[in-house]
Amino acid sequence: VQLQASGGGVVQAGGSLRLSCAASGRTLSDYAMGWFRQAPGKEREFVSAISRLGGYTYYADSVKGRFTIARDNAKNTVYLQINSLKPEDTAVYYCASATRPFRTLVDGTVDYWGQGTLVTVSS
């Protein structure tokens, strides 16, 4: 499956963005999906994951309550709504897919990575 992330940009602290990840080549419902991010000078970290049919979600503690993951399998797209942005949310955000149960994404067990989209939060 090929994954194409989009929706990043420059936003002021407190603002919102919606990231999208469009999948092609395979049916999206075959995969659990996740979002990761990598801040400058830091390792890539898990952000959120969603099960194949969207019934279960999981979030890193640092984003819980501010980020919402969702998917539309009919459109082969996964979304990440990010609200109340903070400067420390500045990072390249990556979407990823896994054929294993979605919680394995928390450990970085990924089958396919998309290219990243840059989110910059100004203070």
Secondary structure, 3 states (H helix, E strand, C coil): CEEEEECCEEEECCCCEEEEEEEECCCHHHCEEEEEEECCCCCCEEEEEECCCCCCEEECCCCCCCEEEEEEHHHCEEEEEECCCCHHHCEEEEEEEECCCHHHHHHCCCCEECCCEEEEEEC
